[in-house]
């Protein structure tokens, strides 16, 4: 059985917030499938909510994609936050210290309020 490559769905929300829902594994193959979409969003958007609830695995290249996107958004004075990582993904984010650089929310309302400030 072959697992489907990672993919993203992008939605524009109220207040200029862009939600990026990520699905699948953010491993080497998965990141290569979504990195162009992430780069475009990071270049064009100022308020980005990255929904990780459907990400089943996060490798170092996936972490790099999140960090580079966050830096690109921040360079324009914007914010990128993460929402609802699964337990194993949350553990990777925290053990690598990413939670110190990128805000992680478990509440969608809190994440949207933060971005809407």
N, C-alpha and C positions, 0 to 999 in steps of 0.2 A: 504494500500500500504506500503510495507516494502522497505526502502531505502537500497541500496546495501552497504555492508561494505566497509570501506576505503580500498584502495589498492595502490600500488606504481608500477611505471615502471622506470627501471634504464637504463640509456644510458651512454656509455663512449664517451666523446667528445674529440676533439683535445686538446693537451697540458696537458693531464693527468687529465682533469676535468670530474667528474662524475655528471650527472644530475639525480636527483630523482624527478619524477613527482608524486605528491600525489593527489589522487582523493577521493572525498566523505567527510564524516564527521570525524573529529579527536576528537570524543567523546570516552567514555570508550570502547565501542565495536570496534570502528574503530581503535583506537590506539592498542588494543590487536591484531588486525589483521595485523598490519604493524610494530610493535615494533621490532620483530626479524630481519626483513629486514633492518631497520634503524640501529640497533646495529651492524650488520655485515658490513654495509657500513662505519659506523663511525670507526670501528676497522681496516678496510682495506684501506680506501681511504684518500687522503690528500687534495684534492680540490673538494668540494662538493657544488653543486648548487641545492637547494631544491625549486622546482617550486610549488608554492601554488595556482596557478590560478584556479584550479579545486576543491579546498577545500572550502566547503560550511559552515563549522562550526568548531570552535576551542575551545576545553575545556581545563581545567587546565592540564589534563593528556597529552594532545597534546602539550601544551607548554613545559611540562617537557621533553617529548621525543625530541623536538627540542633543548632544552638547553643541555640535557645530550649528545646528538649527537654532538653538537657544541663543548662542553668541551672535548669529546673524540678525535675529529679531531684536536683541538687546542693543546692538550697534545702531539701530534706527530709533532707539528710545522706546521699544516695545517690550512686551512680556510674552513668554512661552511657559506654560505650566503643564504638568502631567496629571492625569486623572485615572484613578482606579486600577493601578497595576495589580495583577494577580499576585498571590503570595510569593511564588518563586521569583517573579520579575521584581517585585518590591525588595526582596532580599538582595538581589543583584545590585539594584540601584543604591540601596543603603550601604552594602558592604564595599562598594566602589566609591562611596562618598558623593555620588551624584545628587543625593537629596540635599547636600549643602550648597549646590550650585543651581539646582532647578527645583522650584516648589512642587511638591506632590500633594494632591488633594484626594480624599476619599469621598468627599461630598461635591456633587456637581454644582449645587447652589453656591457653595463657598468658592469654588473655582471660578464660576461665572461672576460672582460678586468681586472677587479679587481682580479679575481682568477688566471689569467694568468701572473700576475706581478712577 
